[in-house]
Amino acid sequence: MSSRILVDEIQEKTSGAGIQAAGHVVQVVQKIDTAVTTITNSGSHATFSTCGSLSQSFTPISSSNKVLLRASVFVSTNTADRLAFFKFGGGNTASGVGDAGGSRSRVLAAHYFQNAADGTQVTFEYLDSPATASAITYTVQVAPNYNSGNLYINRYTNDTDAAYIPRTASTLTIMEIGQ
């Protein structure tokens, strides 16, 4: 014999924090950046800056919940044999990078550009444990690995005004996961 529960509506009784089920998405916010950004190397290696306008305030409903961050960024370069480095900022994202190893840069994701006209969509994610129900500003951070050459966000290196040349969008998606 099987059981079924049929309801028209489920309402929380008293908490005021909404109904949460462990492992389920509690809330979602997405920031989209369509503007073209040029990141000119500052003259030093791996100097991070916010990737375009990919910065978003987010307030978790519960301090025990986790926050899943996803980013998708179109990046290109005008210099061959270079890397673009990526990581998140905000919350406890500082732990979401590779291990220390001498003077190597600690990043969450990277893309290698073999040619000066390379471009790609880089997608990466991190499960944060912010341990707060206060507002957090999450950012997508990007850096060129070397002290010369530019990175371009949301445009191809060749930005000729033609139908065969793309203009893209980049996104930051923030999902609170009930625990």
N, C-alpha and C positions, 0 to 999 in steps of 0.2 A: 504494500500500500504506500502510495506517495502522498506528500503533504504539499499544500499550496497556500500561500498567503496572498490575498488580493487586497490592495489598498488604493485609495485615490490620492492620499497625501500623508506624508510622515512629517511630524513637527517635533522639534525638540521640546523637552518639558521645562527645564529651568536654567540651563547653563548660560544661554546667551551667546555661545560660541559656535553655533551651528552643529549639524550632525556630521560626525567624522567617522570614517571606517578606516582602520589601519591598512596602509598600503594604497589607499585611494587618493586621487587628486582632490585637494580641498579648495584651492583657488589657483587661477592662472592669470598672468599678466604678460603681455608681449609689447616690446618696444621695437619699432621698425625705423630704420635709417635709410633714406633714399638719397641723401646728399652726397656729393662727391667730396672726398677729403684727401688731401695730399699730406703725407707725413714725411717731412724733410728731416734727414738725419741730423741730429744735434752735434755731431762730431765725436760722440762717445758711443761705445758699444751698448746695445740692448737697453736703451732708455725708453721706458714704457710711457704711453699716453692713452687717454680714452679714445676708443675707436669711433670716430664720428660723434654721433649723439647717442651712442649705446650706453646710456646711464639711466637707471630706473629705480625709483624708491619703491620699496615693498615692505608691507607689515604682515608678518606671520600671525595667524590666528592663535596659535599655541606655541609656547617656547619649547615644547617637546617634539614638535614636527620637524621634518627635514625639508630642504628646499632644493629642487632639481633645477639647475641652470643649464640652458642650452644656447649656444650661439652659432650663427651661420654668417660668415663674413666673406664677401668677394674682395680679393686682394690681388694686386698686380705690382710689377716693379719695372724700373727702367735700367736696372743694372744686373748683369749676369752673375752667377755664382754667389747668390745671396740667400738669406733666410728671412722669413717673417716669423716672429715669435708672438704667441698669444697666451693670455691667462685672464682670469676673472679678478675683479677687485670687490671688496665689501664682505661683510659677514666673516666667516672663518675660511675664506677662500685662499688665504696665504698658504694653507697646508695642501692645496690642490695643485702642486707643481712637482716636478721631478726632484730626485735626491740631489743633495749638494755633492759636487765633485770638483775640487780645486776652484778655478775661476770660471767654470762653466755656468751659463745662464740657466736658472731654474724656471721652467715654463710648463704650461699645461699642454700646449700644442705648438707645432712648427710646420712651416712649408718651405721647401727648397726650390729656388728658382734657378734652373740651369741656364736659361736664356734671358736676355734683357727684355723680351716681349712676352714673358710668361704671365698668366693670370689664372686664378682658380678660386673656387668656393671652398673655404675651410670651415668645417663643422666640428664642434667639440662640446663636451658637457662635463658637469661636476655636481656631485651630490653634497650640498653644504649642510652642516649641522650648526645653525647660528645660535641656538639655545637662548632665544629672546622672542618676545612678542612685541618688541619695539621696532620702529621703522629702520630699515637697512637700505642703503643705496648700493646696488650692485652695478658694476661696470664691466665692459669688455675692454681689455687692455691689449695694445699691439705695440710691437717694437721691431725696427730693423736690426739685424744682428751685427751690422758692420758700420763703420763710420763714414760711409759714402753711399750715395744712391737714395732714391725715394721709394716709398710705398704709396700706392693709390688704393683707396677704398671706394667701392661701387663704380669703378670704371676700369676699362682695359687700358693698357699702356698707350696703345694707339687710340687716341680719342677723337679721330676724324669724325666729322658730322655726316654720317652715312648710315643707312638702314642696317647694314651688316655689322655695325659696331654696337656692342651692348652697353646699356646703363643698367645697373643692378640694384638690388636692395640687400641690406644686411639686417639680421634680427637678433634680439636677445629675448628668450622666453624663460619666464620664471614660474615654476610650479611648486606649490606647497603640497607635501605628501604627508597625510595623516599617519600618526604612529600609535 
